[in-house]
Amino acid sequence: MKNHWGGWSLQTKLSSCIIAVSLFIMATASLWFYDAVKNLRHAERIAEINACAEPFFNAIEALSFERGRSNVVLAAEAPISEQNREFIRGRRIQADSYLLMGEERLRRIDAALAERLLAEYKQFQLLQNQLDKQIQLPLAQRNPVIREEWIRQSTDFIFFIRDIIDSMGRRERTLGVFDIYHQFQLNCVEFRLFSGYSASVLTAAIANGQPLSPEDHREYLESRAKADYLWQQIHNDSADFNDPILEETLLRVYHKYYQVYRPMQTEILSQLLLKAVPKESGERLAAHSVPAFDSIFDLIAAINRETRTYVEQMTHKADFDFRIALSQFLLTFFFVAFFLIYFRTRLFAPLGRIVEGLQNILNGQQISGLETDVQRGDEIGLLARGTLALQEKVSEERRLLQLHERLATTDRLTGLFNREMLNQRLENMLAHADRYREPLSMILFDLDHFKTVNDTWGHPVGDEVLVQTAQTVKSVIRGADLLIRFGGEEFLILMPNTMEAGAVAAAEKIRGRLAETSHPSAGIVTASFGIAERATGEEFADWYKAADDALYQAKKTGRNCTVCHGSLRSSITPLRLQWVPEWNSGHPEIDAQHRLLIEMANEYFNVALNPQAKSDGALSLLTNLRRELATHFDFEERILEQIGYPKVEEHRRIHRELLRKAATLNESYQSGEVKLSSFVSFLVDDVVVGHMLQEDQLYYPLTREKFGSQHLI
């Protein structure tokens, strides 16, 4: 060991620091004593807040049941029954008792807030008096405004109590266990309020003897969605507790509400949307609602017990810390002071710079800030010098690795990805498509008579054809598509989020572009295409075989064509759309117009893809197609308005955009800015696949229900 301080090893320095700090260990009691007093007061305040919140939670339970049952009674035709009268009266007595208890405890915490609670409660009691008068009358004699006011004001009053609980919890916000428990209780309360309100809407409609109105249906769906969101939050938060009793209570809520009550609710809703349902259904629904909603408050009670246990443990710990804090007062003070001054400047800051340098190495960035540290003679200096040496070595290895990876995954001739890249990307692409139920299509193609090119012009010319083909295809496909040179003159394209019809359009576009490309020596070299859309969970080998079979059929058909393996199989050139039963909407006139548009599109495809086609004939067909599109769109919009389709305005906007695009293409063609093949993409991608097979499908359930299913075959 050297006898001067700067040459000591880091271990020696740390040992010396520990010995020195031990002389002042008694100083630690200062902070421990302070924390003990603070924690004890904090625990007492939390205990007071929790004791105040308990009766308010119980009051919310009683008020929630009163709100829901009163809403049902106000919607019923007959005056209130004796059973409902006793139910409401019992819940009201409970609410009064708990509110008075909570107000008394709240006054010790916040007198002003307690006074406000009393004022709000008096207003609510006035509303209860009006309610009591109205429910004695038949439905025809009741004031309809009372029911609306009852739902609004009772809900507001319940949420006011909920806000009181929340505001009390915020007084001792520590982001600790108590806050987690407290927020969990509030989430349970809101879950009960929204789930109870959705149940009340259904029960009230049943009691009223009328189908569920659109407005009530909207409120029902909104309340149920909010309840489901809160339940998901409750379920996620419960994992933090690791409490078997709480888990059992959660399972009981899930069983009684989601497995027993909610399916019954959904069944009655489907009937109630079409017609009134018997009042026995409402009685059955109400009978199951009480245990379902009681289980939610059982959950609140369970977490409240956990909260009390936590508060007791916190109080005990604070008392224990208070008793031992005085003996260690000076130790804590001096230890903390020395730790902050010495270890921060001599150890933590240098280590922080070194760690930052290592992180920069991981991120491929340059290191800076170690100039002073590398001059040190201890372990910090050694680490700093080693870090700089490591940067040089890692930089060189990273450069070599990138070069190796690029060579391993890239075809040297064409610059395209090779099979190795396919192997790396395939698993993630298949998993993504299965997880999100997205379509995934494969285009498999190879060059026609490529052996003849090599035999006639030699392999260098064949290589030029392959390179030009790769560049042509890359200019056509999307950035998300994966283009692979699969072997020889065979290429493979994986197209995420693309159905078979979209892959057909892309293949036809590539095929047309290749057919227009003349190579310097070999001339035009066409290609044959096989297409397969992957079924969910399908193995790659089976999927590839389907595309390969389609490619074989394309070769067998005569080459320079596209063949699909699926239900939209097309084995002729040019592309032809074929009507399938799934496209029927249920309305005979709409289906007839759709069939006519597809036939006209097919006729136009034949002209557009025929090099000898005359422009006058193409323009005539396009004009007729635009006219039929306008006629069909107008008729379809009138039918959608008639059946009450909610998205009719959005549908009308899409129609106008398609007509505008068709007109723009027509003008561009006449001016020579685009070729006839530009309409193929518009007709397939925009009109058929994008509109008829997607947007129109959204209203098919309504037209099929309205006009019957006799037209679906």
HELIX and SHEET records of a PDB file:
HELIX    1   1 TRP A    5  GLY A    7  5                                   3    
HELIX    2   2 LEU A   10  SER A   22  1                                  13    
HELIX    3   3 ILE A   25  ALA A   27  5                                   3    
HELIX    4   4 THR A   28  ALA A   75  1                                  48    
HELIX    5   5 GLU A   82  ILE A  109  1                                  28    
HELIX    6   6 ALA A  111  GLN A  134  1                                  24    
HELIX    7   7 LEU A  139  GLN A  141  5                                   3    
HELIX    8   8 PRO A  144  ARG A  170  1                                  27    
HELIX    9   9 VAL A  177  ASN A  208  1                                  32    
HELIX   10  10 PRO A  214  SER A  238  1                                  25    
HELIX   11  11 PRO A  244  VAL A  253  1                                  10    
HELIX   12  12 TYR A  254  TYR A  261  3                                   8    
HELIX   13  13 ARG A  262  LEU A  272  1                                  11    
HELIX   14  14 LYS A  279  ALA A  325  1                                  47    
HELIX   15  15 LEU A  326  GLN A  328  5                                   3    
HELIX   16  16 PHE A  329  PHE A  338  1                                  10    
HELIX   17  17 PHE A  339  PHE A  348  3                                  10    
HELIX   18  18 ALA A  349  LEU A  362  1                                  14    
HELIX   19  19 ASP A  373  GLN A  375  5                                   3    
HELIX   20  20 GLU A  379  THR A  409  1                                  31    
HELIX   21  21 ARG A  419  ARG A  435  1                                  17    
HELIX   22  22 PHE A  450  TRP A  457  1                                   8    
HELIX   23  23 HIS A  459  VAL A  476  1                                  18    
HELIX   24  24 GLU A  500  GLU A  516  1                                  17    
HELIX   25  25 PHE A  540  THR A  557  1                                  18    
HELIX   26  26 PRO A  581  TRP A  583  5                                   3    
HELIX   27  27 PRO A  588  ALA A  608  1                                  21    
HELIX   28  28 SER A  615  ILE A  643  1                                  29    
HELIX   29  29 VAL A  648  GLN A  670  1                                  23    
HELIX   30  30 SER A  678  SER A  681  1                                   4    
HELIX   31  31 PHE A  682  GLU A  695  3                                  14    
HELIX   32  32 ASP A  696  LEU A  698  5                                   3    
HELIX   33  33 TYR A  700  PHE A  707  1                                   8    
SHEET    1   A 5 LEU A 482  GLY A 487  0                                        
SHEET    2   A 5 GLU A 490  PRO A 496 -1                                        
SHEET    3   A 5 LEU A 440  LEU A 447 -1                                        
SHEET    4   A 5 ALA A 527  GLU A 533 -1                                        
SHEET    5   A 5 THR A 562  CYS A 564  1                                        
SHEET    1   B 2 SER A 518  HIS A 519  0                                        
SHEET    2   B 2 GLY A 523  ILE A 524 -1                                        
END                                                                             
